[in-house]
Amino acid sequence: MRTPSDQPEHVYPDHWEADVVLRDGGTARIRPITTDDAERLVSFYEQVSDESKYYRFFAPYPRLSAKDVHRFTHHDYVDRVGLAATIGGEFIATVRYDRINAQGLPASAPADEAEVAFLVQDAHQGRGVASALLEHIAAVARERGIRRFAAEVLPANNKMIKVFTDAGYTQKRSFEDGAVRLHLDLEPTDRSLAVQRAREQRAEARSVQRLLAPGSVAVIGAGRTPGGVGRTVLRNLLDAGYKGRAYAVNRALPDTTTSLDGVPAFRSVADIGEPVDLAVVAVPAERVPEVVADCGEHDVQGLVVLTAGYAEQGAEGRARQRELVRQARSYGMRIIGPNAFGIINTASGVRLNASLAPHPPVPGRTGLFTQSGAIGIALLSGLHRRGAGLSSFISAGNRADVSGNDILQHWYDDPDTDVVLLYLESIGNPRKFTRLARRTAAVKPVVVVKGARHSGSAPPGHAVPVTRVPHATVSALLRQAGVIRVDTVTELVDAGLLLAGQPLPAGPRVAILGNSESLGLLTYDACLTEGLRPKRPRDLTTAATPRDFRTALAEALRDDTCDAVVVTAIPWVGENGATESGDGEVLAEALRAATAEAPAKPVLVVHVEMGALADALAAAASTAPGAPAAPAGAPGAPSAPEAPGPAAPAPGTPEAPAPGAPAPRTPEAPASGVPAEPAPGVPGGAYRIPAYPAAERAVRALAEAVRYGQWRRQSADPGRVPEYEGIDETGAAAQIERALTRGVDERGLTLAPGATRELLGRYGIAVRPTLPAPTPDEAVRAAGGLGYPVALKTTAPHLRHRPDLGGVRLDLATEEQLRAAYAELTESLGEPEELQPVVQAMVPRGVDTVVRAAIDPGVGAVLSFGLAGAPSELLGDTAHRLVPATDRDVAEQIRSIRTAPLLFGWRGSAPVDTAALEELLLRVSRLVDDHPEIVAVGLEPVVVAPRGLSVLGATVRLAPPPAWTDLGPRRLPSY
């Protein structure tokens, strides 16, 4: 948390306000208690049971006195602080702390302990309110210099004791005078952070689940006549076979109209008289506030706002959007939208189509999230055409509230979703997204396509923090987190089909077979381009029959030297020269039979003008209606619909296989010893074979699966952050604090060279000293102090790190050579005052590299590495990792740049000390991670020799730490 630097500490701290998601998925607002809250406090206390009052005050306390009310509503926001959790503007819980001294008496700073007490309304106990309040009051206390909380709890108050003990803070517990005395150290621990994130995941996942699986839906704005957005959504909801209760709401309905499309119709939510879980809002923007109020006052849990006219229309619409979110959250509701396309859940017990999509997808194991309705339509159509089913679909529009992060929280442990597809145009909290994506990718694939990559701003309607990190860097960081990053929606579908229908490849070895030598060679070339290891294509000749394909594919799958198979197929040419493609169905059956008999490896089909083959493979989707199902209760078995839905299946969808069809194959471990992973959720080991109309598309999808499979195996051991001796974290913090107290502008403070060397030295990073040489005589004296040989360098900004301009002279072994070099520099480049020359001792020769770390407002701390000069500056050959980096991260980082061979003995040169380089990267990572005030570090050049390395130049920039980080208490974003 930040402390406003331009205001006294007793001014109302609005940065403490936060919206939070509670355990049951509802929301509450946490804010400081003010002097205007007296009536709210009294009303709140009257609704608390006598038992809860007794637990709070250790005695019967039926009502608050005027003195109590004054005390509990008047705070200085430093030594005495009170926070309230509110819903609908009314208190549901309070927490307060009072700073105390060692004797337990009221005190001021520097006393660093406070007594804390909670009170939660009985109707809201069990919702995780106290846990959320503890996170926020602890963050407030740390901001105000309080390091410990003390609390007294009656032994019978088990719920409150559990709130403290489960929080994960270091604590001491004792029993004194009939009460449990707890002392909590407020410094965050690994356990407290893990507890916080686990609670965050459960709460946010539950909030999405409430939207996707409502027991009742009201479509608000359903017109009296067919057509229009509201009536269309109502029709789609009913046509999908929705299993819950549906209602139509339109304030313009005449009293005589009691139903629309066969469902009960009302003029308002209040008139329904029964609980409504989800409201789909399709009314003009000016009417939305009254609709939200109607829903909130009658306990609707969530909203899907289809209405447009918000942030996509400029500043006025952006203000209207903020007010919409504020109003909905004040009632504890979450929003999908505004300007949303809608949501779909294909689960057999739900069958929700609260969207404008007329034909919902068939049930499947893939989740799809988009921020664009148009892209959502295209993706639904493309997936349906190629036989892919979905578990759920969310098109969030302006995503003013529920975002891709929330959906990832839900899909992470959703048993119905095994592959995640995301189309994103903006990422509101990239740091959190990367964290959630890494965790999700460890158990199921996450495929992302990012729109608006080069526009330099968020799309209309998306109010998000602006990141300074280039798109290529963001992509690299997402890949580090295990995200499969693709460039187009076509590639999104291509990769999704493969991952949903095939096992992960155990490696990059690819067998290619088919009836076209040319198509096989194109596939071979594509494999090499994507970094795979293809075997020579096997040409079955144009005379090959489906039986030949089956035999060849079975042999390839049994070959221990291949990890995947690409089958290429062109139409057969008859004796009269006419092409024959009618055997596509027969070939599809032959390929399925071969895969059923052989070890589980991914199989892809590349076809040219064989639509019948593609249709047959798509129709054989294991998730399509009528496909073989896994035994009841089998892991990953999809939920089949209880009854056929109104939407007709895609043309060509087959009936159940005839008796005697080949049994589905089961995954086996290849000879390499690395087991191929069964396709997520594919029943009984049966695999759907994806078909592609171009070799490049198939191979690109396969290459992504290979890279993801490798990351997945490595993620089981992500590495560790080593503990190095000789790190003076306390001394570095004190030095940084002293530097910042002198005052900094908004751009921060760049440390002087001496202070830079001192700070880096506290973390074991030695920077070679440079001595100024304003005259030839000063240069000679400097060289005498350092010892010959020396280097003479210019440090003028326009010449720095530009040896190509002649501003560096090396290996000057004598005074004469030094004076001569000095004269050459000044004659050719300018006067000493302009050049700012320095003298530095020579170091062992090696490879010049550059190490940097920077804090970005979007993604957090980023560690970067590359070779100095043209490779990194001109070609952009730089590798990036998120901080804190592990030993595995930095080892991969230095090997991932294109010029890495120069570090490992290229063309007979001596390999350099990469172990020392890895240690340097880890020390820089640790420095930036320990001290968020360090917003930029640059080490250039770092000369890495065969033994050891030398840091020849360094810069460090400081700034006040950001107001909030991903390590702060849980809160919903506020854009």
N, C-alpha and C positions, 0 to 999 in steps of 0.2 A: 504494500500500500504506500501511497505517497502522502505527504503532508503538504497542503498548499503553502507555497513559500511566500506568497504575497498577502496572506491574511493572518490575523491572530489566530491562535489555536482554539479559542473559545467560539469562533464563528461556526455556524452549522456546517458540519462536514458532509456535503452532499455526495462526495465520492464514496461514502460508506453505504449508500443506497444500492440495493441489488435485488434482482428477481432471481429466485431459486426454484428448482424443481424438487418436489418432495418425493418421498418413497413411493407413494401411490400414483405418481405421474402428474398430479396437480401442481400448480405453482403458488407461490406466496411471495410477497415483497418484504424485504428486510430493510429497515431504515432506523435512523436515530430517533429516540423519543424526544419530543419538544414540549415546551410549556403549553402548547395548544392542545395537548393530548389528554387533558384531565378528564373530560367526559368519556372519552374512549377507554381510558384506563379503568374508571369506575364501572362502566358497562361490562368490560372484559372480566373484571374481578367478580362481578355478580354472577357470571356464568360458570365460574370455577367451583367445583364441588368442595364441600367442607373437608373431605379427606385430603385433596390436593392443597388446600390452604394450610391444613395442619402440617403437611410435609414441608411446605415452604417456610412457615414461621415457627414450627416446633410447638405450637399451641393453637387452641381454637382461635380463629381470627375471622369472624364472620364478615366484617366490612372494613374498608380502609378509612382512616380518619383524614381530615383535611390536611393535617401535617404529613401523613403518609403520602397523600396524593401530591402535595407540593414537593416532597423529597424525591419521589419516583419520577417526576416530570421535569425537574430542574437539574441540569447537568452542566459541567464545564467542558465536557468532551475531552478531558485530559486525565484528571484523577478520578472523576466519576462519570461513567458512561452507561447509558441504557439503550438497548436496541429492542425493536418490536417486529414481530412477524405479523403481517396483515393480509387479509383477504377481503375484497370488497370495501377496503378502507377501514375495516374494523380489526382490532387486535385479536390474534388467536394465541399469541405467546409473547413473553418478554424475557429478557436477560439483562443483567446489569453487573458491573464490577465497580468496586471501590478500592482505590489504592490504599495499602496498609503498610505499616512499618514492621520491624521484627517482633514487636509486642502485640501486633494485631490491631493497632490504633490507626485512625485515618491519617494519611500522610501525603506528601507530594514528592516529586522527583528530588533526589535520585533513588528513592525507594522503588524497588522493581518487582514488588509482589502486590497482588490484588485479590480481594475476596469476590467470588462470583456466585450468582444465584439465578435460578430459572423458575419460570412458572408457565405451564402449558395448559390451555383450556382442555378439559377432559374429552370433548368431542373431537379434538385434533391430536390426542395422544396416539402414538403408534404410527404416525405419518412421517417420522424423521425430522420434525420441526426443531426439537432441541439439539439434535446433532448438527443441523445446518446453522443454527444460532451459535453453537459453540465454535464452529469454524470461523465465523465472522467476528465474534467478540474476541477470539484469540488473535486474529489478524489486526484488529483495532488496538488491542493491548500491546502487541509487538511494535506497532507504529508509535505508540506513546511511551515506549521504553520500559514496558512491563514484561518480565521474563517468566514469571510463575503465577499460576492461579492457585488459590486455596479455596476449598469448598467443604462445608459441613452438611452431611446428609444423614437423615434418620436411617437406621439399619433396615427398616421395613420398606423404604423407598427404593426398591430394587430397580425400577425403570431408570431413575436418575443416576444411580450408581453405575448402571450399565452404559449410560450415555458417556460418562467420564472414562470408564475402563476400556470401552471399545474404541475410543478416539485414536489410540495409537501413540499418544504422547508418553514420554518418560514420566513415571509417576511414583509417588510414595503413598502408602495407605496406613492409617493408624486408627485406633479406637479410643476416643477421649470423651469422658462425661456423657456417655450414652449415645454418642454420635460417631459416625464414620468421618474421619478427617482425611481429605484427599489433597495432595499437592501435585500439580501438573507443571512440568517444564514445557513451556510453549514453543521451544525451538522445534521446527518441523523435523520429523524423523522419516526414515524410509517406510516404517510401518504406518505412521500417520498419513503420509502421502498415499500409500497403497489403499488404506481404508477410505480416504477421501475419494479417490478415483473409482474404487469399487462401488461406493454409494452413488457417485455421479452416474456411473454406467447403469446401475439398476434403475435409478430414478428416471433418467432420460429415455432408456429403453422402454420402461413402463409407460411413459407419456406418449410415445409413438404407438405402442401396442394399443392403448386406449383409442387412438384415432383409427387404427387399421382394423380393429375387431370390436366395433360398437354393438351393443345389444339392441340399439334403436337409433334410427336416423330420421331427422327432419330436414326436408328440402325446402328452404325458405326462399320464396320467389317463384314457386312453381305456377306458371300461368294457367288461366282458366281454359285456354284453348291450346291445342297441340302446337309445338314449336317454341322457340325461345330457349334460353340457356337453362333456366330452372326446370321447365317441363321436360327438356331433353335428359337432364340428369336423373330426374325421377323415373323416366321411362327406362333408361339404362340400368338403374338400380333394380328395377323390377325384372327386366329381361335377364339379368344375370342370375336371378334366383336368390336374391338376398334372403338370408335365414332369420334376420331379426325383424323388429317392428319398424314399419316405414310410415311416415306422416308427410303430408303436404301442408305447407303454410303459406298463406298469401293474405295480407290484410285487406285486399280488395275483394275477397270472396263474398258473395251475397250470403245472407243467413240461410238461404235454402240449399246452398251447396255444402254437402257433407262429405263428399269424396271426390278424388281425382284419380283417374286410372286405377280405380278399385281400392285405393288406400284412403284412410280417414283424412279429411282436410279441415284445417282450422285457420283462424285469422291471426293467431299469435301462438308462440310457444306456451305462454301462460294458459291458453285455452285447452291445451292437450290434456293436462291433468295427470300425466304419467311421466316417469323419468325419460329424458332424452339424452343419449350419450354423445351424439355427434350431430352438428348442424352444418348443412351445406348451404352457403349463403350466395344467392344469385340475385341480388337487388341492386339498384343504382347506388353509387358510392355515397350520395348524401343521406341515404337511408340506413347505411350499415351501422352507424353508432346506436340507433334505437334498437336494431336487431341484436347487436352484441349485448346491450343492456338487458333486453328481454331474455336472451339465452343465459346470461350470467346470473340474473336474479332467480332463475329456475334450474340452476345446477347442471347446465349442459357442460360436458367435460372438455369438448374441443370443437374447433371450427375449421371448415375448409372454405376459404373465401375465394370464389371464382371472380368476383367483381374486380374490374379494372378501374383505372383512374387514380393510381397512387404514385409511388416514387418514379414510375416510368414516365410520368408527365411533368417532372421538374420539381422545383422547390416547394410549391404549394402541395403537390401530391405527396412529396416526401414528408412534410409536416403531418399530413393527414394519415400517412402510413404509421408514423411514430405514435400518433394518438390512438390508432387502432390497436397496436400492440400493447400500449400502456393500459388501455381500457380492458382488453381481453385478459391480460395477466392479472389485473386487479381483481378479477373474479376467479382466478385460478385456472383459466383456460389457456390452452395452447392453440396456435394458428398454423395452418398450412396455407400459404399465399401471402398477400392477396395476388390477384391476377394469376391464379393457379389454374391448371388444367384438370386436376383432381387426383384421386387415389383409387387403387384397385387392390383387393386381397382375394386371391383365388382359393384360399383354404376351404375345404368342403363344409366346415361348420360355419363359414361366414359368407362367402360369395358376394363380396362387396364390390360394386362398380359405381363409386361416387365420382364419376368423371364424365367428360364429354366424349370418351371413346365409345363408339356404338357397339363394338365387338370386343369384349374382354379377352385377354390371352388365355390359352389353355393352362391348366395347372402345371407348374414346373418347380424347379429348385433354384431359380435365378431371381435375384432382386434387382430392380431397375429404378434408379433415381435420376430425374432430370430437372434442370432449372428452366427449361423451355418447353412450352406446349407443342410448338411445331416440331421440335426435335423428338419430343415424346411420341407424337403420332407416327413419325417416320420410323423410330426404333420399334414401336409396337408392331407396325406393319412388317418391317424387315424380319423381326424375330418370328412372327407368326408364319410368314411365307416360308421360312426355312425350318419350320417344325419345332421351334423352341418354345417352351412354356415358361411362365413366370410364377413366382410365389407371391410377389407384391410389386406394385408400381406406384411411385409417388412423383408427381410433377408439381413442384413447389412454387413456380412463378417467381415473385420477388423475394421469396423465402425470408420474409421479415422476422419470422420467429423460428419455426422448425426448419432446420438446415440439413445439409449432408452430414454434418457431425452427429446430429441426433439420430439420423437414419442408420449411420454406421453403428452407433451404440445399440440400436435395436437388432440389426442384422448380425452383430457379433455372436450372439448366442441364440439366435432364432433357429429352432430346429427345422424349420421349413425352407431355409435359405442356405445354399451351399456355394453360390457364386454371386459376387456383388458387381454390378455395372453402374457407373456414375458418369453422367454428363454434367460438367460444372462450367459455369461461366465466371464465377468468382468464388473465392474461399474466404469466408469471413474471419476465421481464426486458423490460419495455416499451421501454426505450431500445434494446436490441439488436433487438427485434422491429421497431421503426420503421426502424432502419437496414437490416435485411434486406428488409423490405417495400418500402422505397424502391428498393433495387437491383433486386429482382425485378419490381416494377411497371414499371420502365423497359423491360422486355422482354416481359412478359406480364401480363394483368390479375390482380389479387389482390382478391377480394371477401370481406369479413369481416362476420359478424353476431356481436355480443357479447351473451351471456347474463349474468345476474346483474349487471345494470348499476346497480340501485338498492338492492341489499340491504345495501350498506355493508361486505360481507365476501366473501371467496372462498367458493365452494361447498364443501360437505363433501368432504374428500379432497384439496383443492388448497391446499397450504401455500406461499404466495407472499408477497413483500413487499407491504405495504399502501401504496397511493398516496393522497396527499392531493388530487391533482388531480381536479376534478369530471369526471364522465363526458363532459360536453359538450366539455371541453377536450381530453380524450384523443381523442375523435372528430375534433376539428379537427386535432390533430397527425397522426392517421392519414391524414386527407385530404391534409394537406400532403405526406405521404410517398407519395401516389399511390394509397393504398388506397381501394377502393370500399366505403364504409361503409353497410351496410343495417341495418334494424331487426328484420327477422323472417326466419325460415327460408324462408318463401314468397318474399320478395324476393330471398333468396340464390339460390334456384332460378331465379327470373325473370331476374335479371341474368346468371347463369351461362349460361342457354340462349342469350340474345342474344349474349353475348361469344364463346361457343364456336361459334356458327353463323353469325354475320354480321360483315361488316367494320366497323371503327370509323368512326363518322360524322365527316365533315370539318368539321362545324359544327352549329349549332342549328336550321337551317331545316328544317321538316317539312312534307311534303305529306300530305294526308289524303284518302282516297277510299273510297267504299263504297256500299252499297245502302240505307243508312239515314241520313237527314238528322239524326235525333235522336242516333244513336250517333256520327255525325261531329262534332256540336256538343259532345257530352260529351268526345270526344277532344281537340277544339280547346281547351276550357276546361282540361283536364288539362295540356296542353302549356304554356299560359300560366302555370298554377300552378307548374310545374316550371322556369320560366325559359327555355323554348324559344321559338322563333319560328315558329309555325305559319302556313301559308297557309290561306286560306278553304277549308273542306272541299268536295270535289267530290262531289256527289250523283249517283250513277249510277241512282237510282230503284230501287224494288223490282222493277222488271221486268228489271233487268240480268242478263245471262247470264254464264257463266264467260268467254266470249269478250270480252264488254265489260270485265270485270275485267282480263283479260290486256292488252287494248289500253290501258286507262287506266293500268295500272301501268307498262307499258313507256314510255308518254309521260312519266310522272312521274319515272321513273328517268333519262330522257334530259334532263330539265329542269335546266339549270345553276344554277337559283336554289333548288334544294332539296338537302338533304344526307341525308335519310332519308324513308321513306314508311311511313305507317301505313294498313293496309287494314282497313276495318270491314265486317263481314258479319253479316247476320241471315238466318234461313230464308226461302226463297221462299214466297209465299202463292199457292196454286193458285186456279183459278176457283171451286171450291166452298168456298173459305175455309179449307181445311186447309193446314197448313204442310208444306212439303216440304224435308227436309234430306238426302235421299238423294244429292243432287248434290255433297256435300262433297268426295268424292274427285275429281270432275271439276274443281271449283274449285281444289283444291290443285294439281292438275296444270297448270291454266292459270296460276296464280301462279308456279309453278316455271319454266314456260316463259318467262314474261315476264322473270323475273330472269336467266335464262340468256342472254337476248338483249341485255341492257342493261348500262350501266356499273355497277360494283360499289358499291352503297349499301345500308345496312341496310334491311331490310323486316321489318315486324312485322304480325301479324294480330290484330285484336280481333274476337272472335266472341261471339254470344249464342245459346245453345241450338243450337250446331252441332257436336256431338260428333264427327260423322263427319269434318268438316273438320279438327278438331284432331288426331284419330287419324291421318288421312291425312298431315298435315304431320309428325307425330311419327314415323310409320313411315318417312318419307322421310329420316330422319337419315342424313347422309353417313357416319357411323361405324357404322351398323347393319350386321349381316351381309347380304351381297348387294348393298350399295350400290356405286355406281361407285367404283373405287379409282384413286388416282393412279398414274402410271407408277412402276415400281420405281425406288427411289432418289430420287424427287422430294422436294423439301424439304417437310417437314410431312406426308408420307404416313404414315398410321397403319399399324401392323403388323397384318395380317389374321391371324386364327387359322389354324394349320396344318391343323386338322381341327375339325369341329363339336364343341363341348363338350357334356357331358351335359345342362347346363341348357338347356331349350328357349327359343327366342327368344320375345319378347313376341307375343301374338296380333296379327295384322294386319301383321306384318313382311313387306314385299313381297319378291318375287323380284327379280333383277337387271332393270334396265330393258330393255324390248324394243329390238331394233335400230331405229335411226332416232330414238331419243329425243333431245331437244335437247342439244346440247353444252353443258357447263357454261361459265358466263361467266368471263371473266378480269377482274381489277380494272383499272380505268382511272382516270386522274387527272381529277377534275371540273374545270369551267372555273375554279373558284376558285384552281386551282394547288396546292391542298393535297391530296395523294393519299389516297384512302380506303385503309385498310389491310385486306388480306384477312383473313378470319377465321382465327385461328391454327390451323394444322394441317388446315384443310379442303381435301381433295384437289382439285387442278386448278382451284381457284377456285369450286367448287360450294358453294352456301351452303344451310344448313338454315333454313327460315323458322319462327321461334318463334310460337306461338299463345297468346293470353291470353284469359281469360273476362271481363276487365274492362278498360276503357280506362285507368283509373288505374294498374293494374299494368303494362300495356305501356308507358305513357308514363314511368312512374317508372324502369323499366329502361332505356329509351332515354335519359332525362336523365342517368342515371349513366354510360352509355357516352359521351355527349357530353362530360361533364365529364372523364372519364378520358382521352378522346382529346385534349382540349385540354391536360391535364396532361402527357400522353405527348409531345406535340409540344414543349411548353415545357421538358420535362426534358432535352432535348438541349442546352439552354443554361441550366443551373440558376442562373447568376449567379456572382458572385465576392464574396469578403470583402475589401473595400477596405483598403489600408494607409494609415492617416492619419498625418500628421506630428505631432510634439509629444506622442506617447504615451510616458509614462515608466513602462514596465512594471516595470523594476527598482526604481524608487523606490516604486511601489505595493506590490510584494511585500515590501519592507523595512518599510513602514508597517504592512501587515497582520500581519507576523510580530511586530512590536513590540506591536501591540494584543493579539494572542492570547497572548503570553507573560505578560501580566498575569493570565491565568486567565479562563476562561469556564465558564458552566454548560451543561447539556445543551441549553438553548434558544438558546445563542449569545450574542453580544455586540452590542448596538446602539451604533454609533459616535455620539459627541457631534456636534452640528451643525458645529462647526469642523473636526473630523476628517473628517466626511462631505464637506464642501466641498473639503478638501485632497485626499482620495482621488479624488473625481470629477474635480477639476481636473487631476489627472495624466493623465486620459484626454480632456482637452479638453472636459469638461462643466462649464460655469460655472453655479453656483447663486447666485442673487441673495441678498445678505446680508440677514439680519433682525436687528434690534437689540431687546433686551428693553426693555420700557416699564413697569416696576412702578409708576410714578407719572406724573402728568401732566407734571411737570417733566422726568423722564427721557425721556418721549415727545418733548417739544419738542427736547431736546438731540439725540436720535437723528435726528429729522427734519432738524435743522440740519446734521448730519454727512452725511446722505444726499442732501439737497437736495429742495426741494418740487417738484412735488406728491408726497404719500406716501399709503400705505394703512395703516390701523390694523386689526390682526387679532387675534382671540383664538386661542390655541393649546391651550386645555384639551382633553383627549381627547374629551369629549362634544360639543365644538363644532367640532373641527378638520374642515376641508373641508365645513362645513355653512353656506354663505352664506345658506341659506334661513331660518336661525334668527337672522339679523341680527348675526352675530359679525364682520362685515367692513364697514369704511367706506372708500370709495375717493375718489380725487381730492381729497384734503385739501390745498389750495393755500396755506394760511396757518396761523400759529400759533393764531389764534382758532378756525378751523375744526377744528383738531386737538384743542384743549382741549374744545370743545363735543362732538365725537364721542366723546372719552374719557369725558366725563361721561354721555353717553347710554348707552354700553356698560355702564358700571358700575352705573348706575341700573336698567337693564332686565335685565341678565344676571347680576350678582353682583359680588363684591369682586374687586379686581385679583389678589389671591393665588390666587383660584379661576380666573380667566379667563386668566391668564398672557399679557397682551397684548404684541404686538410691533409694530414699525414697519418698513415696507419701502418702498423707492422704487417709484413707479408705473412700469409698463412699457407699451409700445405695446399697444393693445387687439387682441384676436384671439379665437381659439377655445380654450377651456380643455380640455386633454387630460390623460391620465394614462399614464405609461410605467412598467411594472414588469418585474422579472425575478426568478425564484425557482428554487431547486433543489428538485426533488421526488425522493424516494428511488426512485420507480418509473421516471419518464420522463427524469430529468436536468434540465438547465437549460431553462427556458421563458421566452420573451420575450413580454410581453403589452402590448396597446395598446387604448385606447378613449377616448371623450370623458369628461371629468370629470363627476361628479355622477350624476344619475338614469340617463342612458343606460347607463353601465357598472355602477353599483351596483344599480339597481332592475330594469333590463331585461336585464342580462347581455350588453350589446352590446360584447363584447370579442373581439379577434382575438389568436390565439396562434401563435407560431412556435418551433421548436426552435433552440437555440443550438449552434453558431454560425450566425447568420442571414446570408444573402447579400443583395446589393443588390436582387435580384429578389424575395426573400422579403419584405423590409420594404416594398417598393413595393406588393406585393399585399396585405400586411397592413393598411396604412392605408386601402386602398380596399375592403377586404372587410367592414368593419363597416356596419351598416345606416344609421348616421348619417353616413357618409362624405360625402354631398353638402354638408354644412355646411363641409367643408374646401375645397370646389371652387367656391364662388360660388353657393350656393343662394339662390334668389329675389333675385338681383341683388346679393348681398353680395360683397365683395372676396375672391377666392381667397387662401388662406393659403400660406405658404412650405413646401410639402410636401417640397421638397428638403432644407431644414434639418431637418425632422422625421425624414426617412429617415436622415440622417447621425446624428442623436441616437440613434435606435434601434440603428444599427450600432455606435456607440461603446459603448452599454450592453452590447450583445451581446459585443463584444470584451472588455470589462472582466470580465464574468462568465466568459467562456470562458478567459481568461488566468489567473484566480484562483479555483479551486474553493472556496477558503475563504469567498468572498462568497456567502452562501446566500440573500440577498434584497436587492433594490434597489427603492426606490419614488421616483418623481419625480412630485409632484403639488402644485399643478397645473403643467403645462407650457403656457404661453400661446403659441400659434402665431399670429404676426401676418402681414400680407401680406409683410413683409420681416423674416426672422429669427424667433427664438423666445426665450422667457425661462423658465428653470426657477426657480420660486418656492419650492418645498419639496422636500426630499430626505431619505431615510433609507437607511442601509446597515446590514445585519446580517451579522456574521461568525460562523463556527463552524469547528472543525477539519474538514478535508476528509474525505469519505467513505472508508471502508476500501478499496473497489474501485470502479473505474469501467469503462465500456466500453472505455477506452483501456488497461486493464491487460493482463497476459499472459492467454493463453487458459486458460479453466477451465470445467468443467461446473458448473452451479448446484448448490448444496447447500441444500435447504429443510428 
